[in-house]
Amino acid sequence: DTPTFGYRPKEIKNGLSIPPRMTLSNIIQMMQRPSWCAHQLIAGKPEFASLKPYIPKGLNMKHLGLFMNKTFQGRLTEDRIKKLRDLWKGKLVVKGIVTEEDAEKVLSIGVDGIISSNHGGRQLDAGQSTIRPMAKLAQQFGDKMTVMLDSGIRNGSDVACVLASGAQFTFLGRTFMYGVGAMGKQGGVQAITILKRQLQQVMEQVACKTVADFPHHLIRE
């Protein structure tokens, strides 16, 4: 998802780490949420379910951080992408493209799509907004590969703006995490319902039958 860990002062201040550390602040917060504590006791020790298939068997949380640091290989180069392209015969998508120059490079390697992303704006403070270059990226490369966008999408109106800019698809993360965190699986379903309703409202406001009809006045040139 990202070539290296970003510098996050807030997480340092909050004591967030892998493995998790017990602090006085954590203990006080858990005491204030007895139902959450009960649920955690029933569910068992937390784990990274999405990473489980790739983590060596028997690796505990204590060594997970070391494993992840070793897995992150730093700067992603064209040579590495070429090697992946040679090894992988399926669809290959490169995430983190925000310039036309980089889009041209990965296209020449033979990737099938790009995701314009600044990784949710939480990896590099100086990273530019992904919606700004999207119109040019979509116009120049949309008929050559799949052009998608990630980062900063919070509601159906944001989805509409992304589609209006020419992106063929958009990703959302935190919206679903909030829903799942509050209501479990049903919270994820509820998040989809809300997003769909919001997107439909935008379509009705600007008189569009399909998302392909969104006018460009939804975004700033």
N, C-alpha and C positions, 0 to 999 in steps of 0.2 A: 504493500500500500504506500510505503514511503521508504526511500533509500537509507534513512537514518533517523534517529530520534531527534525531535526538536527540543529547544530550550524552553521550558514551561515554568516560569517563576511561581505561578499560582499552585501548581502541583507540588513544587518543592516546599512551599509554605504550608500547604495542607498535609504534607507528609505522605502523599500518594506514592506507592512504590510497588515493585514486584520483587519478592513476595510482599504481601500487605504487612504493615507493621502495626502493632497495637500501641496506641498512644492514649494519654489521658483524655484528649479531645474525642477520640473514637469511642472510648468506653462510655463517656457521658452521653454522646449522641445515640449509642445503642440502647442505653438505659431509658432514653426518651422514646424509643420505638420498640416496645415489647412485642408487638405483633410481628414486626419484621424479624426480630431475633428468633421468635418461635418458628417462623417459616424457614429461616436459615438452618436451624437445628434439624428440622424435618428433612429439608432438601439435601443436607450434607455439605461437605466442603466445597466451596466454589471452584470452578475450573474454567478454562478457556475452551469452550465446546468447539468453536470454529477452528481452533488450532490443534485440537486433539488428534486428528488423523496424521499430522505431520510431526508431532512431538515424540521423541523416543520413549518407548515403554519404560515405566519405572521412574521417569523423571518427575521429581516433586516440585512443589511451588518454589522451594528454596533455590533450585537450580534453573528454574524456568527463565529468570531474567538473564542468566549467563547464556543460555541457549539462544534467546532472542537477540542478544547483543552480537553473538557469533553469526547468526543468520543474516542480520542486516549487513550488507556488503558495501555500504557507502555509495559513492557516485555511480549512477547508472550510465553506462557508455553505449555507444552504437554497436561496438563489438559484442557486448553482452546480449543486446537485443537480437543481433544477427545469429548468435549461437542458439538462442531460444527459438528463433524462427526456423532454423535448420533442424532442431530437435523436435519441435512441436508442429504437427501437421494439421491441427485443428485451428479454430479461430484464435487470433492473437490480438489483444487490445492493450494499448499502452496508456497508463494513467499518469496525469500530471503535466500534460501538454498545454501550454498557454500562449505559445508563439507560433506564427506561421512558419518560421524557420525550422523549429523542431518538428512541426507537423509534416513538413516536406521531407525531413530526414527519415522519420519512421515510415512514411509512405514508400519511400524508395527501398526500404528494407523489406517491405511486403506485409506490413501489419494490416489487419482487417478493420481496425477502428481505434479511435482515441477518446480518452475522457479528459476534458479540460478541467483541471482540479487544482486547488491550492490546499487540499487535504483539510477542508473545513475551517481554514484560517487559523489553525492551532499549531502549525508546525513552523511557519516562518512569518513573522509579523510584517515583513516588507513585501510579502507575496501579493501580487495584484489580484483584484477581483476577477473571477472567471467569466462573468457575464460581459465584461468589456470587450474582450477579443472574440467572443463567440460568433458575432454576425460575420466577421471577416473569415473566420475559420470555416464556418458552415458554407459560406458562399464559395470559397476557394476549394474546399475538400469534400463537401457534402455528397457530391456525385462520384467520388473516388473511394471513399470508405465511410464507415459509420462514425458520425461525430456526436459525442455525448457530453454532458456537463454534470459536474458535482460541486458541492460546496455552497453553503449559504442558503439553501432551499428550506424554507420553514412552513410554507402554506401553499394552497392551490393557486393563489395569485402569483407567487414566485414561479411555480411550474408553468403558468401561462406565459410569463415573461421569457422564460428560457426557451420554450417552444416557439415563441414569436421571433426570437433571435436566430432561429434556424437549426437549433439542436434537434436531433432526432429522438433523444431520450434524456431523462434526467434522473439522478440518484438522490435519495434522501436517507439520512441516517438517524439523526437525533430525534426527529419527529416520531419515528417508530420506537426508539429507545424510551422516550418519555411515556408513550402509551403502554409498552410492555412492562416498564418499571412500575407503572401505577396499577395496571389491571391484568398483567400476564398476557397470555395469548389473545384474549378478547380485546385487550388494549391495542394490540397491533391491528386487529380487524377494525376497531373503532377509528384508528388513525387513518386508515384507508378510506373509510366512509366519510370522514370529515374532509379529507383532501379532495375526494371526488365531488362532494357537494360544493366546496369552494371553487373548484375548477369550473364546474357547471355554471355557477353564478357569474363568473367572469365571462364565459362564453355567451351567456344571455345578455350581459351588460353591453357587450360589443357586437352583438348580433352575428355570432359565428355558429355555423352548423357543425363544423368539425374543428379540431385543434389546428389543422393545417391552414385554416382561414384566419388565424389571429393576425391582426394588422400590426405593422411595425411601430405604431404609436405607443405600444405597450413597453417599449424599451427606448433608451436614449442612444442616439447614434454617437 
